[in-house]
């Protein structure tokens, strides 16, 4: 059962990393609201790296953000958080694979493999938390500007890149939690020390003595 949970956690982590990559490179973190336009013949959308405009004829024109220091603070922070999230996700995949119970690398002990899987699970959780902070922060700014009556610029709505980021965050946290739970379960199922009861036939004092874990419970010793 622990092997299945570990493999499932790793698969969820890999899928979450792919979604994080798609979200980071997506051009639609926010889309211009059609509520303030008379016609829907053109669309404008922005991502973390560039701004694009599209028409019904199929032409799309994109322009990269030419400056870094001139960008809003929340956009720079979201960029950094998503990059850190991708690095942590990739590191967690590399760390987790050697620690799985179904993989055999050298003479690695089970205790060491449990610690490796636990580290990979924590990295997956951190990766999901960072991406969750990034997309939630960006979405909060978009919603705040949309409902702000004093906002003089164009109003935007939530884009598909944000939803990809939320899905990736949830899968990363879930996969990391499964990996951590398998380590807790495997450590809690260690063989308990067995105790046996011995007594002499003369009615003397009873003696309790610890028996080795590998000793058969049916065997008896007399003291």
Secondary structure by P-SEA (a helix, b strand, c coil): caaaaaaaaaaaaaaaaaaaaaaaaccccccccccccccccbbbbbcccccccccccbbbbbbcccccccccaaaaaaaaaaaaaaaaaaaaaaaaaaaccccccccccaaaaaaaaaaaaaaaaaaaaaaaaaaaaaaaaaaaaaaccccccccccccaaaaaaaaaaaaaaaaaaaaaaaaaaaaaacccbbbbbbbcccccbbbbbbbcccccccccccc
